[in-house]
Amino acid sequence: MARGDTVALMLPTGLDFLRAFFAILLARAVPVPVYPPVRLDRLEEYATRQSAILADARVRLLVTIPRARPVVGLLRPAVPTLAAVVTADELAASGASLSGPEGTAPTRPSSSTPRQHRPAQGRPAHHDNLLANVRAIAAASSCVPPTSE
C-alpha cells in the first residue's frame, strides 16, 4: 500500500473496520468503504454495483473477511486495478507504515440508486473539504458549545 492508493474495506461494522480504516488513513492511502454482501438472492446485483464502485475508485487493495473472499472473485474481473485481497488480520500483521494523513480523504459513494440504471461511482473528497463541512456543521449546531478564545 503506497501513499494515495485506494483501499476498499469490505468489512462489517466493528473493530476490524475501524482499525483498518484508520490504518489506511495513517498510511496516507484512501479508504473506500463498501458493504459486505448480505443477501445471496441479490448477489449478482451486489457484484455489479460494488465492482463499478471499486473500478471507478481504481482500488488497488481490498480488505475483507475470510468468508467474503469467494464474492471478491466475482468482483475481480471488473476491477483491473485490484492487485491484492487481504483480511483485516493480514493487514494488521503487515505493519503498514503509519504517518499522518494528508491530501485525499475517503471516497464517498455517489447518490445513485439501483433504479437509475447507471453504475455507481465514487467521488474523492479532500480533507480540507471535510474539515470545512465539520466546521460549518459545528457552527450551525446548537448542541456544540461556542469556543472561547
C-alpha positions in Angstrom: 0.0 0.0 0.0 1.5 3.3 -1.1 0.5 6.9 -0.5 -2.5 7.8 -2.5 -3.5 4.2 -3.2 -7.2 3.4 -2.8 -8.1 0.6 -0.5 -11.5 -1.0 -0.3 -12.9 -2.1 3.0 -15.5 -4.8 2.6 -15.9 -5.4 6.4 -18.8 -5.5 8.7 -19.2 -2.6 11.1 -16.9 -3.2 14.1 -13.4 -3.0 15.5 -11.7 -4.6 12.4 -13.4 -1.9 10.2 -12.3 0.9 12.4 -8.7 -0.3 12.8 -8.3 -0.9 9.1 -10.0 2.4 8.2 -7.6 4.4 10.4 -4.6 2.4 9.4 -5.3 3.1 5.8 -5.6 6.9 6.6 -2.4 6.8 8.6 -0.6 5.1 5.7 -1.7 8.1 3.5 -3.9 5.8 1.4 -7.6 6.4 0.6 -10.2 4.1 2.2 -13.2 3.2 0.1 -15.8 1.5 2.4 -18.2 -0.9 0.7 -20.8 -3.0 2.3 -20.1 -6.7 2.6 -22.6 -9.0 0.8 -25.7 -9.7 2.8 -28.3 -11.3 0.6 -27.4 -14.3 -1.5 -30.5 -13.8 -3.7 -29.2 -10.4 -4.8 -25.5 -11.4 -5.2 -25.4 -10.6 -9.0 -26.8 -7.1 -8.3 -24.3 -6.6 -5.5 -21.4 -7.7 -7.6 -22.3 -5.4 -10.4 -22.8 -2.4 -8.2 -19.7 -2.9 -6.0 -17.4 -3.7 -8.9 -18.5 -0.4 -10.5 -17.6 1.5 -7.3 -14.3 -0.3 -6.9 -13.3 0.2 -10.6 -14.3 3.9 -10.5 -12.1 4.4 -7.4 -9.3 2.4 -9.0 -8.9 0.2 -5.9 -5.5 -1.5 -5.6 -6.2 -3.4 -2.4 -9.3 -4.9 -0.8 -9.6 -5.7 2.9 -12.4 -8.2 3.7 -13.4 -11.1 5.9 -12.4 -14.7 5.1 -15.9 -15.8 4.3 -16.3 -13.0 1.7 -13.3 -14.0 -0.4 -15.4 -16.0 -2.9 -17.5 -12.9 -3.6 -14.4 -11.0 -4.3 -13.7 -13.5 -7.1 -16.9 -12.2 -8.7 -15.7 -8.6 -8.5 -12.1 -9.0 -9.5 -12.6 -9.4 -13.3 -14.3 -5.9 -13.4 -11.7 -4.2 -11.3 -8.4 -4.3 -13.3 -6.5 -2.2 -10.8 -7.2 -4.6 -7.9 -3.7 -6.1 -7.1 -4.4 -7.9 -3.8 -7.1 -9.1 -1.4 -6.3 -9.4 2.3 -8.2 -9.9 5.5 -8.1 -7.4 8.3 -5.8 -9.7 10.3 -3.4 -9.9 7.4 -3.4 -6.1 7.0 -2.6 -5.7 10.7 0.2 -8.2 10.5 1.8 -6.4 7.5 2.9 -3.5 9.7 1.9 -0.7 7.3 3.9 2.5 7.7 2.0 4.9 9.9 2.4 8.6 9.2 0.0 11.4 9.3 -2.9 11.6 6.8 -3.0 14.4 4.3 -4.3 15.0 0.8 -7.4 13.0 -0.2 -10.0 11.8 2.3 -12.1 8.6 2.0 -14.0 8.2 -1.3 -17.7 8.8 -0.8 -20.2 6.9 -2.9 -22.5 9.0 -5.2 -26.2 9.1 -4.5 -27.2 6.9 -7.5 -29.7 4.2 -6.7 -30.3 0.8 -8.4 -33.4 2.2 -10.1 -31.4 4.8 -12.0 -29.9 2.2 -14.3 -26.4 3.6 -14.2 -23.3 2.3 -12.5 -22.5 3.6 -9.0 -19.5 5.9 -8.8 -17.3 7.2 -6.1 -16.0 10.7 -5.8 -12.9 11.7 -3.9 -13.4 14.2 -1.1 -10.4 16.2 0.2 -9.5 16.6 3.8 -9.9 20.4 3.6 -13.4 20.0 2.2 -14.3 17.6 5.1 -12.9 19.9 7.7 -14.8 22.8 6.2 -18.0 20.7 6.4 -17.3 19.8 10.0 -16.7 23.4 11.0 -19.9 24.5 9.2 -22.0 21.8 11.0 -20.4 22.8 14.3 -21.1 26.5 13.8 -24.8 25.8 12.8 -25.4 23.2 15.6 -26.9 24.4 18.8 -25.6 21.3 20.6 -21.9 22.3 20.1 -20.9 24.9 22.7 -19.1 28.0 21.3 -15.4 28.1 21.7 -13.9 30.9 23.7 -10.7 32.4 22.5 
